[in-house]
Amino acid sequence: MNAPPAEPPRRSGAQIALTLLGVVLLLPGLCSLLTMLTMIQEMRDGDSRMVDFAAIWIVTFAISAAGLWLVITQRNKRKDAEPPA
């Protein structure tokens, strides 16, 4: 016989909040990536300001990595909460 469809696991408010925070933390890296793409010519010319920008980009990509980690861990927690079939 066919089993009734499994009910999707419920997410707590904290999981939803942490996932949203992770998405927000991805935005600085996205903005830095777009800025890098617009500054390709300056990078090729060896502009001296690129060292300053590189330091900022490293920080923003680290923030985005933390956001990506948050989103992935919250997604995995949701999978772990599923009842066994």
N, C-alpha and C positions, 0 to 999 in steps of 0.2 A: 504494500500500500504506500501511497505517497504521504510523506511526513508534512505537517504544516510548515509553511515558510518560517524560517527563524526570524525572530524580532531583532532588529539592529540594536547593538549595544548602546546604552544610554551614556551620554557624556556629562561629566560634572561641570559645574560652572567654572571651576578652577582650570579644567582642561581646555575649555573654550577660551577662557581669558589668556592662558599661556600660549595657545595657538595663535590668537590674534596678536599678542605681543611679539611672537616670533615673526609673523608676517610684517609687522611694523619695523622690526629690526632688520629685515631684508632690504628696506628702502634705501638706506645710506649706501649700500654696496651697489644697488642699481643706479643710483644717481652718479656715483663715482665711475662706474663703467661707462655710462653715457658721456660723462665729461672726458674720460680718457679717449673715447672714440672721436670726440670733436677736437682733441688736442694732438692728434697723431702727427701733424706737420711740425708742430713745435718740438715734439719729442725727437723727430728725425733731424731737426736743425740743431739740436743740442742746447736748447734754451736752458739757462742756469736756474730758472724757477722750477724746473721739473723735479729737482731734489726735494723741494718743499712739498710739491704736490704728491710725490711718491710717498712721503711720510704720512700725509693725510689719507691717501688711498689705502695704505696698509692698515691704518686704524679702522677705516670704514669697512674694509673687507673682513676684518676680524669681528666687527660688530655684526655684520651680515652672517658670518659663519656661526656666531652664537644664535642668531635668529633661526637659521636653518637647522641647527641642532635642536632647538626648542620644538620646532614644527615636527621634526622626525620623531623625537622622543614621545611627544604627545600622540602622534599617529600610531606609534608602536604600542603605547599603553592602551589605546582603544582596541587594538587587535588582541592584546593579551586579556582584555576584559571579556572577550566573547566566550559564551558558555560552550563547552565541548559538545560536539554533535553526536 
